[in-house]
Amino acid sequence: MIRNADVVERRRMPRRAPDPGEVLSRVRLRGGREWTVVDISAGGALLDGESRLLPGTHVDVHVTTRDGRVLVRARVMRARVVRLR
């Protein structure tokens, strides 16, 4: 059982926006959609993209690093629609 004192509030972790040319500025979902990394911290990342993500679901994210591509399994915590085209 997890007590409230044991829960880490990820939104309070220091965040930084990656530079546009930095390898962490873009990620790709396993299905091929590319997402822009708005900001990132040790506990998560805020992404901007055009495909639908549902809170509570798991996604496989390809992160490109200097050493190659790494597959990271992540969980969608929150999602919102900002605009419709």
N, C-alpha and C positions, 0 to 999 in steps of 0.2 A: 504494500500500500504506500502511495506517495503522499507525503504530507505537504502542505502549502509551502513550508519553509524549505523543502528540498527542490522545489520547482524553480528553474532558472528562467527568468524573463528575458528571452532573446532580444526583444525589441529595445532593451536598455544597453545592449552591448555596443561598443564603439563601432561605427560604420564608416566606410569610405567609398567614394565614387571612383571606379577605375578610370584611368586615362583612356581616351578613345583608341589609341594604338596598343594598349596593353593587352596581353593574352587573355586576361580575365574579363575583358570588356564585352565579349560575346560568348554565348554557349549555344549548344544545339541539343534539342530533344531527340530521343531515339527515333522518332517518326520523321525526322528531317527538318523540322521547323527551327529556325534560328531565333534566338532571343537576345535582347540587349540587357546587360547587367547594369541596373541603375545604381545600386550600392550593394556592398557586401560586408559581412562581419564573420567572426568565428562561428556564429550560430546560425547563419543563413544568408540568403541573398534576396534582394528585391529585383524582379525581372520584368521586362516590358516586351510583349510579343503579341502576335495576332491569332494564336490558336487558343482554344478553350481549355482551361485547367479547372478542375473541380476540387474544392477544399476536402481534405481527408484522403485524397488519392495519392498513389505513389507514381513518380515519373523517373525515367532514366535520363540523366543529363550527361552529355559529352562535354567535358571541360578540356580545352586545349591548353597545354602547358608547354614550357620550353623543351621538356623531355618527350613530348608526344601527347596523345589524347588519353584521358582518364574517364572511365564511366563511373558516375556517381548516382546512387539511388537516393532520391529525395522525396520528401512528403510535402504536398501543397498544404500550407497552413491557412492562407487567406487568398482570395482572388476577387477582383472586381472589374466590371466593364467600365472603361473610361470613355470610349467613343464607339459609335457604330458607323459603318460605311455602307 
